[in-house]
């Protein structure tokens, strides 16, 4: 955050998250910040975005995807296969 001049935003976001005030984070973490620090996409686009953004510079990626049934497990497997491609 400091590299981009977002120290104040980082401090405010940390305070809000510690207080459990999640709804207010969107007022602090705008789209510019979000797209700089995260890769955002749908199941259909995220694998290509990750490969483009990180390419060979990354050897691990962690997803937080709820897997609640066989269909969601299959989507997760497809996503992992696409990232590895």
C-alpha positions in Angstrom: 0.0 0.0 0.0 2.9 2.4 0.8 4.4 1.9 -2.6 1.2 3.3 -4.1 0.7 6.0 -1.5 -2.3 4.3 0.1 -0.9 4.2 3.7 -4.0 6.1 5.1 -6.4 3.7 3.2 -4.5 0.7 4.6 -4.7 2.0 8.2 -8.4 2.8 7.8 -9.2 -0.5 6.2 -7.3 -2.4 9.0 -9.3 -0.4 11.7 -12.6 -1.2 10.0 -11.8 -4.9 9.6 -10.8 -5.2 13.2 -14.0 -3.6 14.2 -16.0 -5.9 12.0 -17.3 -3.0 9.9 -17.0 -4.8 6.6 -19.7 -2.8 4.8 -17.7 0.4 5.2 -14.6 -1.1 3.5 -15.9 -0.4 0.1 -15.7 3.3 0.9 -12.0 3.0 1.7 -10.9 0.2 -0.7 -11.9 1.5 -4.1 -11.8 -0.3 -7.4 -8.3 1.0 -8.2 -6.9 -0.4 -5.0 -8.8 -3.6 -5.3 -7.7 -4.3 -8.9 -4.1 -3.5 -8.0 -3.9 -5.9 -5.1 -6.3 -8.7 -6.3 -7.0 -10.6 -9.4 -10.8 -10.4 -9.9 -12.8 -12.4 -12.4 -15.5 -15.0 -13.1 -14.9 -18.8 -13.3 -14.6 -18.3 -17.0 -11.9 -15.5 -17.0 -9.9 -15.8 -13.8 -7.5 -18.5 -14.9 -6.3 -16.5 -18.0 -6.1 -13.4 -15.8 -3.9 -15.2 -13.3 -1.6 -16.6 -16.0 -1.3 -13.1 -17.6 -0.7 -11.3 -14.3 1.7 -13.8 -12.7 2.9 -16.1 -15.4 6.1 -18.0 -14.4 6.7 -15.6 -11.4 4.2 -17.5 -9.2 4.4 -21.2 -8.2 1.4 -21.1 -5.7 -2.0 -19.6 -5.7 -4.6 -20.0 -3.0 -8.3 -19.8 -3.6 -11.0 -19.3 -1.1 -13.9 -21.0 -2.9 -16.8 -22.7 -1.1 -17.2 -26.2 -2.3 -20.7 -27.3 -1.2 -21.7 -30.0 -3.7 -20.4 -32.0 -6.7 -21.1 -29.2 -9.1 -19.0 -26.7 -7.2 -16.3 -29.3 -6.8 -16.2 -29.8 -10.5 -16.1 -26.0 -11.2 -13.1 -25.8 -8.8 -11.3 -28.7 -10.5 -11.9 -27.1 -13.9 -10.5 -23.8 -12.6 -7.4 -25.5 -11.2 -6.9 -27.3 -14.5 -7.2 -24.0 -16.4 -4.7 -22.3 -14.2 -2.2 -25.1 -14.6 -2.7 -25.1 -18.4 
